[in-house]
């Protein structure tokens, strides 16, 4: 009996130890799994149509979403079509009634993904009115019912109407128009649940950023949404970020951590590092990233609103993390060279804390990403010309177009496809050699 009792005690203790180890090792794994969250919303081969009013027609938040997807997933092939029209409501607008818009500007592209951003005009720029709201919800249901019938497998993302700026300027009436849009956004959230769509709240992040920006620089904050309705570059970046986060967009572009004291790569995420070595003047290594940084408009003279928007939000760390950290360097100044060219000067302390490579425009990876952004705009401009300047004047109600017009459309489609292919090729990462050299 004593032997059996000792055996039972042995196996009991062993089981406890195994369970304890499992818990200890499982916790970091669980955290890692949580950090990765769900897979990215888009899949290889997806065709995306961005549908909406003038804010979509600006082709800015949509362009930022597209360039994120192309640069972050360079091995995947996505197709993007921008179908926004100024003044649109759920019932349609200048581009025709809603059924014409859907049949002409969504269905022919056979999208697998559709985003919808409507509501800014639907609230009629006045205090909340139940009758106007009911018309909005009824019209939105008609859109969703039509899409679910015509494109039953398409995934749909609903965007709340972005903010009307009642933050940097006094509201035009008690409560302000954005309070109306918030109520409309709640209705969109309910529709997203009912129709099993993804929801991206673009209103709340803009309101929060406007408040932070106003505290930092009230005059510049007003340029987030210059006319209170249509965002500038910084505001559109915030809208794009809201959609990307709803799509489970990964944070990391590349994350390199170098231990200079031991001359080893402490970690490398999203990149491959090779050839780390001491040089006569410092240290050097070559890295080949899996992606490019998110290309955004960062001209310090022209895009001050973008730089402020990045400062008052967390999007650099949560959507565009591209960090170089070097521990163990002596205090002092250092030159950062890439492929033999100095691109920045920094300090050992700054490198130890981590240098944000995405924020250095002179880096080759950022110049390459900017080329992708330019090509995105090129192919979208070609589609706009084909759609709005060639097709629409002769097909306002989705009529068949004459043969000569069809030939023009086909030629522009070909140019569009070529520009999109150039965009894809431009997004392929390249190896670069980094040197960190003390400045004596």
N, C-alpha and C positions, 0 to 999 in steps of 0.2 A: 504493500500500500504506500509506503514511504517513497519507493522508487517511482511508482506511478504519479504520486503527488509532485515529486521533483520534476518529472518529465512535463507534467501539465504546466507547472510554474515556468519551466524553461521556454515552452512554446508560447505561453502567454506573454512573457517578456519580449521574446523575439518578435511576436506579432506587433507589440506596441512600438518597438524600435523601427520596424519596417514601415508601419503606418506613420510614425513621426517623420521619418526620412521622406516618405512620399509627400507629406504635407509641405515639408520644407522646400523640396524641389519643385513641387507643383505650383507653389505660390508665385515664384518669378515667372514660370511658364504661363500661368493664368494671366499675370499682369501683361506679359508680352502679347498674349492672344488678345487681351482687351485693347492694348495699344493699336494692334492691327485692325481691330473692329471688323466690319463686314467688308467683303471685296468691293473694289471700285465699281460704281454703278454702270459705267459703260463697258461694253464687251467688244472684242475685236470684230470688226465688220459692221458695227452699229452705224446707222444713218440718223442723224439728229436734225430736227427742224425746230428752230427757235421762233415761236409765234407770239405776237403781242402788238402793242400800240407804239407810239413814237419813241418810247424809252428803249424798246427793242429795235425800232427802226434806226436809232442812233448807231447801232452795231458796235457798241463798246463793251458792255458786260458780256455780250455773246462772243466777241472777239477774244476777250481775256479768258473766258471758259475754254474756247476752242484751242488757244495757244497753250494753255495749261495741259490739256489732254494730249496734244500732239507732242509737246516737249517732255512730259512726264512718262508717256508710254510710246516711245519712238518706234517700237517694233510692232505696234498695233496700227490698224488702218481704220480710221473713223471718217465719216463724211458729215459735213455741217452745211446747213442751208438756213439763211437768215430771212425770215418772213414777217418782219414787223412793219406796221403801217401807221403813220402819224394820225392821231385823232380816233383810233379804233376804240370801240366798246365791244361788249359781248355780242351785240347785234350787227357788228360790222362798222363800216365807215367809208372813208374816201376810196378805198380799194374795192368797194362793193359790199353787198349784204353778206352776212356771216356764212351762209351756205355757199356763196360764190367764192368767198375767201378760202374756205376749207377745201373746196373741190379744185381750185386753181393753185393755191399756195401751200397746201400741205399734202394732200393725197397723192399727187403725181410723183412725189419723191419717195413714196413707199417707206416712210420713216419707221424705224424700230424704237425711236425715242422722240418724244415731243415735249417741249417746255412751253408753258403758257403764262404770259404776264399781262394781265388786264385788270382794270379797276381804277386807275388814276383818273380817267375821263368819266367812268361810269357813275362816280359819286356826284358828278355835276358841280364840283367845287363849292359845295354848300354844306351846311350842317346836315347831320344824318336825317334822311327822310325814308320812312319805312317803305313807301310805295316804290321809290326809286331803287332801294335795296332789293325789294322783291323782284323787280324787273331784272336786276343784275344776276341774282341767283337762278332765276328761271332761264335766262339766256346762257349762263354758264353751264347749266344742266344740259341744255340743248347741244352745246359744243361737245361736252363729254359723252353724251349719248351717241352723237354722230360718230365721234372718233372710235368709241368702243364697238360700234357696229361695223364701221368701214375698216378699222385697223385693230381687230380684237387682241392681237398679241403685242401691240405697241405699249411701251412703258411711258407713263406720263408724269411729268413733274410740274406741279402748280406753284407758281411764285406769287406771294402776296404782292400787292401794289407797293412799290418802294415809297419812301417817305416823301411827304410834302413838307417843305422846310418851315415849320413853325418854331424852330429852335433858335436860329441865328437872327430871325426877324419876328416881329410881333405878329400873332395870329390876326387874320383879317376879320374874324368874328369870334364870339365867346367859344372857347374850347378848341377852335382851330380846325382846319380841314383834315389835318393828319388824324385827328380823333375819329373822323368819319372813315378814313382809310383803314384804321385799326379794326373797326367793326366789320368792314368788308373783308379784311384779312381773316378774321375769325370765321366768317362764312366760307372762305376758301379752304381753311383748315378742316372744317366739317365736311366739305365736298371731297377733300383728299382722302379722308377716312372712309367715306361712303363709297367712293369709286376706286379705292385701293390705289391711290396715286401717291407719289412722293411729294412732300411739302418742303418748300424752301422759303423761309420767312426773310424777305429782303428789307422789310420795313424797320423792324426792331434794331438790327445791327446798324442801319444808317442813322437812326435816331440816337443810339448810344454813341456812335462816332461823332456825330454833330455836337453832342454835348461835351465830349472830351476835347474836341478840336476847338470849340468856342472858348473853353477855359485856357487853352494853350495859345490860340491866335484867333481872335474873334473875326477879324477882317478876312483872313484866309479861309476860315471855316465856312464863311458864306459862299465860297466858291465850290464847295462840295456839291451844291445844287444851285447853280448861279441864278436860275429863274424860278427857284422853289419847286420846280417840277422835274427838269431834265438834269441828271447828274453830270458832273465833270468827270475827268479820268479817275480821280480818287473815289468818288461816289460809285462809279461803275465797277471799280475794283472791289469795293465792299459788297456790291450786289453779286458779282461773280463768285466771291469767296463764300457767300451764303449758299449759293447753289452747289458749289464744289464740296462744301462741308456736308450738305444734305446727300451728296453722292458718295460720301465716305472717301474723299480724296486723301491720299497719303501725304504726310507732312514732309518727308525727307526726299531731297534731291540727292545729296551726298553729304556724308558726315565723316570727316577724317580726324582722328586723334593720334598725335605723334608724341611719343615719350623721347624727348631729345637727350635726356641723361643716359638712357639705356640704348638709344638709337634703335627703337623698335616701334612698330605700328601697334598702338594700344587697341585701336578698333577702326574699322572701315565699314561704313554702312552705305549701300547704294553706289559703291565704287570699288575698284581694284587698285591697290597701291603696290608699286614694285620699285626696286632699285633705291631704297632709302639708304643714304650714305652721308658721311661727313665729307665736306669739301674744304679746300684751303681757306675758304672765306665764310663757310657756314654749313648748311645742310641742304640736301636736295632729294627729290623723289619724283616719280612719274605716277600720275593717276589717270585712270580711264573710268569715267562715271557711267552709270546706266541711264542717265537722263540729263537734261539741261535745266537750268533754273527757269522759273516762271517769268516769261518776258513781260515786263510792265513798262509804261511810259515814265521814265525817271529823269528827264532833263531838268537839271536844277533851276534853270531859268523859266522854262515853260510849264513844268509839272509840279509846282510847289504844293498844290493841293494833294497830289498823289503821295509825295514824300511825307506830308503831314498825316495823311490817312494811314500810311504804313506805321508812322510813329505812335498813333493813338489806338492802334489795333494790334492783335497778336498774329496777324496773317503771315508775317515772315517766319515765325517759328512753327506755326501750325499748318502751313501750306507750302512754304518755300524755304525749308531749312537746308541751307548749303553752307556748312561750317568747316572751318579749319582751326583746330586747336593744337597747340604745340606746348607741351609742358617741359619744364626744366631748362628754359633759356635764361641766360643772365639778363639782368635789368639793362635797359638801354634801347636805342632805336634800331630798327631793322628795315631793310628794303625787301619787298616781296617782288620777286621776278617770276614771270611765267613765259616759258619758251624763250628765255634770254632777254626779255624786255621788262623793265621795271614798271609795275602797274600801281604800286602803292607803297607808302611808308607807314610803319606801325611801331609798336613797342613790344617788348617781351611780355609785359603785363597783359596787354591786349590779346596777344596770341595765346597766352595761358588761359585767358577767360573765354576765348573763342572768337574768331574773326568771321563775320558774315560775308561770304564771298558773293552772294547774290546782290549785295548792296554796292559792289565795286564795278561800275559800268565798263571800266577799261579791261577787265578780264576777258580773255578770248571766249570763255563759255557764255558770258553775258552778251558779247558782240554777236556770237552765233545765234543765241536765243532771240536777239533783236531782229536778225535777218528772218527768222521764222515768223515773228510778229508782222514784219513788213509783207511777207508772202501771204500771210493770212488775210491781211487787208487787201492785197492785190486780187486774190481769188474771190473775195467777197464783193469787191467793187465790180468785178466782171459779172458776177451773178446778178448784182443789182441792175447793171446796165441791161442785161439780157431780159430781166423780169419787168422792170419798171419803165425802161426807156424804149424797149423794142416790143415786148409781148403785150403789156397792158394797154397801150394806146389803141391796139386793134382787137383786143380781147377783154374788154372791161367786164363782160358778163360770161367769161370763159368760152367765148365762141372759138370755132376753129380759125386758125390763122392762115393767111395766104402763103403760098409756097415760098415767095421771096423772103417773107418775114421768118418763116420756119428755117430757112437756110441761114439767116442772120443769127437766129437763136441757137442753132446747132453749132455754128462757128464759135459763138461766145461760150457755149457749154464746153467745147473742146479746149478753148483757152483757159477756162476755169479749171478743168480737170488737170491740165498741164501745170498750172500754177499750184494746185493742191499737191500734185506729185513733187514739185520742186520744194514745197513746204515740208513734205514728209522727209525728203532726202536731206534737207537742211537741218532737220531735227536730230539727225544721227550723231551721238556724242563722239568726240575724238580724244586721243590721249594728249596730255599736257604735262610738261615738266615744271615743277615749282622749286624755286630756290629761296631760301631765307638767309639773308646776308646781313651781318652786323654793320651798322654805319658808324665808322670810327670818327 
